[in-house]
């Protein structure tokens, strides 16, 4: 990720990917009866990452239930250790949780997104 980590950029990137995944969730829900695994976008901080992560709708909802948690591919390259900890490890995906200032930024971004949606 480079030597200097811009925590605000990390939070903005992951919040953007979260917003994209919200839309993907609407599409995946329509196809749940055909295939329980949907493709979601990795929510890591890397702006160049467009990797897809297979999850069920229920797995995704469990991750996003906490605004400080994000799904990433199961690989250390998708984790920014200065801003997050891996809190769950699954074969298909990991869940990272923001810490410190990055957590506060993630909560604020989540609250702003909710306000815009209502």
C-alpha positions in Angstrom: 0.0 0.0 0.0 3.0 2.3 0.1 4.8 3.8 3.1 2.3 6.5 4.1 -1.3 5.4 4.7 -3.9 8.1 4.1 -6.7 6.8 6.4 -9.2 9.2 5.0 -8.6 7.9 1.5 -8.8 4.3 2.8 -12.2 5.0 4.4 -13.5 6.8 1.3 -12.4 4.0 -1.0 -14.0 1.3 1.1 -17.2 3.3 1.5 -17.4 3.7 -2.3 -17.1 0.0 -2.7 -19.7 -0.5 0.0 -22.1 1.7 -2.0 -21.4 -0.3 -5.2 -22.1 -3.5 -3.3 -25.4 -2.1 -2.0 -26.5 -1.9 -5.6 -25.1 -5.3 -6.4 -27.0 -6.7 -3.5 -30.3 -5.6 -5.1 -29.4 -7.5 -8.2 -28.1 -10.6 -6.4 -31.3 -10.7 -4.3 -33.3 -11.1 -7.5 -31.3 -14.2 -8.4 -31.0 -15.8 -5.0 -33.4 -18.6 -5.9 -31.2 -19.6 -8.9 -27.8 -19.3 -7.2 -27.2 -18.5 -3.6 -23.7 -17.2 -4.2 -23.5 -13.8 -5.7 -20.5 -11.8 -6.8 -19.6 -8.8 -4.7 -16.7 -6.3 -5.2 -13.8 -6.6 -2.8 -14.1 -3.7 -0.3 -10.3 -3.3 0.2 -8.7 0.1 0.2 -6.9 -0.5 -3.1 -8.5 1.8 -5.7 -7.3 -0.5 -8.5 -8.9 -3.6 -7.0 -12.0 -4.8 -8.9 -11.8 -8.4 -7.7 -15.0 -10.3 -7.2 -15.8 -12.1 -3.9 -18.4 -14.9 -3.9 -20.8 -14.5 -0.9 -24.4 -15.3 -0.1 -26.7 -12.4 0.5 -26.9 -13.4 4.1 -23.1 -13.4 4.5 -22.9 -9.9 3.0 -25.7 -8.6 5.3 -23.8 -10.0 8.3 -20.6 -8.2 7.3 -22.4 -4.8 6.6 -24.4 -5.0 9.8 -21.5 -3.2 11.5 -20.4 -0.1 9.6 -16.8 -0.6 10.6 -16.6 -4.0 8.9 -15.8 -4.7 5.2 -15.3 -7.8 3.1 -12.0 -8.4 1.3 -10.4 -11.2 -0.6 -8.7 -13.8 1.6 -5.2 -12.5 1.2 -2.9 -10.2 3.2 -2.5 -7.9 0.1 -6.1 -6.8 0.6 -5.6 -5.7 4.3 -4.2 -2.4 5.5 -2.9 -3.4 8.9 -2.4 0.3 10.0 -6.2 0.9 9.7 -7.9 -2.5 10.2 -7.8 -6.0 11.7 -8.9 -9.2 10.2 -11.8 -10.4 12.5 -13.1 -13.3 10.4 -11.4 -15.7 8.0 -13.4 -17.8 5.6 -12.3 -19.8 2.6 -14.0 -17.3 0.1 -13.5 -14.0 2.0 -12.2 -12.3 5.1 -13.9 -9.6 7.2 -11.8 -6.7 8.3 -12.8 -4.2 11.0 -11.5 -0.6 11.0 -9.6 0.6 14.0 -8.9 4.1 15.4 -9.5 7.1 13.1 -10.4 4.8 10.2 -13.2 3.3 12.3 -14.6 6.8 13.0 -14.4 7.7 9.3 -16.2 4.5 8.3 -19.0 5.2 10.8 -19.4 8.8 9.5 -19.5 7.6 5.9 -22.1 4.9 6.8 -24.3 7.5 8.5 -24.0 9.9 5.5 -25.0 7.1 3.1 -28.0 6.3 5.3 -29.1 9.9 5.3 -28.8 10.2 1.5 -30.8 7.0 1.1 -33.7 8.2 3.2 
